[in-house]
Amino acid sequence: MSWAGLPGVPGLGEDEADSVAGGPSGHCEDVLAAVAACTARAAAWVGHLADRQPDPAHGRVLHQFAEAVARVGSDLDPGDGYLGGVDWQTRSHLDGYVLLGARRCHQPVDLEVTEAVAVGAVAALALALPAAAMLDVADLPRVCALIDQALAAGRACRQQHHDARWQ
């Protein structure tokens, strides 16, 4: 199977992706670097969402989540057959509960519906990365492509909402 043309995996052409799918070929480091770049993009986007929160407590929760997303991408280890390189503490910050924000806050997290869905998708996909690293490194580009699609949807939602105000 070829991963050529999937968004979110810059520099991984068809030949390289096929060689990763076929087994260890020295390109694992390229794939892991692409994953780290993808999760850094996701973390940066969530960081922007955190910065715009009117309630600083919600902002802190989103920033913790963003840091965990970035850590997953940088800590992946296909050789770790137990955790994929990602510790339990990091994993504990990667769930849909982030969408509820900080406890005891009266206002909900300031997210458009599509942004919330995108954050939930990023949470689920970030949790999928260690398993993909352990089971088949060739699956990582597909997970990254899905993360990038979630980011694109989340960004487009805010842009459409912003554009509608000006019309």
N, C-alpha and C positions, 0 to 999 in steps of 0.2 A: 504494500500500500504506500502511496506517495503522500507526503505532507506539503508538497510544493504549493505555493500560492496561498497558504493559510496566513491570515493576518496575525500579527503578534509574535512572529518568529523571524525577525530580520536576520538576513545572512544565512539562512538555512535553506539552500536550494534543493531541488529534487534529488540529485545524486547523494547529497549529504543526508537528507532525511531518510532515503531508502537504506543507506548504509547503517544508520542508527536503528532502523526497524529490523535490520537483519542481524544485529548483534553488536557487541562492543567493537568499535572501529576507531577510537580516538576522537570521535565527534561528540561524545557524551559531554565533554566540557563546554562545547559550543551550545548544546541544547540547554545545559544548566545555566549558562550565561544568559541565554534568551529568556529562560524562565525568571531569572532574577530581574531582568529588565522589565518583563511583563508585570511582575508583582510590584516593582517599584512604581510603575505607571499607575497601577491600581491604588497603591498606597497614597500616591500624590493626589489622585482624584478624591479619595475619601478624606484626605487631609483638608482639601478645599471645602468639602461639605462640612467638616468639623469647624473650620474657621468661620463659617457664616452662621453658625448656630447662635440664636439669641441667648440661649441658656448655656453658660460656660460648662456646666456639668455634662450636658449632652456632648459638647465639644470634646471634653476629656475622654468620654467613652469612645467616641468615633476616632480620636487620635490613637488610643490604645489599640483599637481594631486595626487601624492603618499600619501601625508599627508591627503588629502580628502578621499582617499580610506580607509586608516587606521581609520580615524574618523568615517566613516559610520559603520564599524564593531564594534567599541567600543561604539557608541552612540545609536545603535538600541534600540527601546523601543516598544514592541508589544502593550503596553497599551496606547500609543499615537496614537489615531485614526485619527489624522490629518496629521502628518508628519512622523510617525514611529520613532520619536526620532531624526531625522536628519534635521538640520536647512537648510534654503535656501542658506546660504552662502556656506556651504559645498557642497550642491548639484550643485551650480553654477560652481564648479571646476571639475565636473564629466561629461564631454561630449566629443565628438569626436574632438572638436576644439583643444584639447591638441596635436593631431597629427600634427597640423600645427606649433606648437611651438610658440615662441615669435613673436610678430608683428615686422615688419621692419627689419627682419633678411634676409639676402640675401641667405644664405645657408639653405636647408631644414633640418629638424630634422634627425639625424643619426640613422635610424631604418631600419632593413631589412623589406621586405614586410610582412612576417609572424609575425614579432614583432609588426608592426603597427596594424595588424589585431587583435593580442592578446591584445594590449593596448585598442583598440576600444571595444573589447569584455568585458574587465575588466570594462571599463567606463559604458557600458550599464548594465552589471550585478550588479555593485555597486549601480547604480540607482534603480535597481529592488529590492534590499534588503529591503528598508523601506516598500515598498508595500507588500512584502512577509511577513514581520514581522507583519504588520497590519492585513492582510487577513487570513494567515494561517502559523503559525510558522513552521509547518511540511514541507513547501516549501523551507525553508532556506537551508537545506542540499543539495537539488538539485541545488540551485543557487551556493552554494559553490563548488560543484562538477564541475560545468561548469567553474567557475573561475579557479579552479585548472587545468582543461583541457586546458584552454587558456594559463595559465602560462607554462604548459608543452610544448605546441606547440611553444611558444615564445622562451623558453630556448633551445629547440631542434633546432630551426632555426639557432640560433647563433652558436651552437655547430657544426652543419653540415657545416656552412659557414667557421668556424674556421678550422675544419678538412680538408676541401677541399683545403685550402691554403697550407697544409703540404704534400699533395699528389703529 
